Amino acid sequence: MTGLNTFPSPGDHIATFETDELTAVCPFDFGGPDYYDLTLRYDPDAAVVESKSLKKYLEQYRDVEISAEALATRIHTD
């Protein structure tokens, strides 16, 4: 997956990103797309993830066969 672009944090705050455009391919017998609502909240240290970069990152999962649990873990790790 491609990297995420960041910019300097404007100060002490909780960054929040919400989208209903996250999709991935169901890894089980269904084989169709799974649709997700994602709310990402984090306390940025020195940098904040740029929202456009985050959207492009999430779009990469559109054709990836992955369970919801594995997807959440991968997003958290990244």
C-alpha positions in Angstrom: 0.0 0.0 0.0 1.2 3.5 -0.7 2.4 5.8 2.0 0.3 8.5 3.7 1.2 12.2 3.3 1.3 14.3 6.4 1.6 17.9 7.4 2.7 19.5 10.7 0.1 19.3 13.5 -1.5 22.6 14.2 -1.6 21.9 17.9 -3.1 19.7 20.6 -6.3 18.1 19.3 -7.9 14.8 18.3 -8.0 14.3 14.5 -11.1 12.7 13.2 -11.8 11.3 9.7 -15.2 9.8 8.7 -16.2 8.1 5.5 -18.7 5.6 4.2 -16.7 5.0 1.0 -14.5 2.1 2.2 -14.9 -1.1 0.4 -13.0 -4.4 0.2 -13.7 -7.8 -1.3 -15.3 -10.4 1.0 -12.8 -13.3 1.5 -15.5 -15.8 2.2 -17.9 -17.7 -0.1 -19.9 -14.5 -0.9 -17.0 -13.0 -2.9 -18.8 -9.7 -3.4 -17.8 -6.3 -2.0 -18.1 -5.4 1.7 -19.1 -1.8 2.5 -17.8 -0.1 5.6 -18.4 3.1 7.5 -15.0 4.2 9.0 -14.4 6.6 11.7 -10.7 7.2 12.4 -9.8 9.2 15.5 -6.2 9.7 16.7 -4.1 12.1 18.7 -1.5 13.3 16.3 2.0 13.8 17.6 4.0 16.1 15.3 2.1 15.3 12.1 -1.5 14.9 10.8 -2.4 12.6 8.0 -3.7 14.6 5.0 -7.3 13.6 4.2 -6.8 13.4 0.4 -3.9 11.0 1.0 -6.0 9.0 3.4 -8.8 8.7 0.9 -6.4 7.4 -1.8 -4.9 4.9 0.7 -8.4 3.6 1.6 -9.3 3.3 -2.2 -6.5 0.7 -2.5 -8.6 -1.8 -0.6 -11.4 -1.8 -3.2 -10.0 -4.9 -4.9 -8.3 -6.5 -1.9 -9.8 -9.7 -0.5 -9.7 -9.2 3.3 -11.9 -9.7 6.3 -13.3 -6.8 8.3 -11.1 -7.7 11.2 -7.9 -8.0 9.2 -8.7 -4.7 7.5 -9.2 -2.9 10.8 -5.9 -4.3 12.0 -4.0 -3.3 8.8 -5.4 0.2 8.9 -4.4 0.5 12.6 -0.9 -0.8 11.9 -0.4 1.5 8.9 
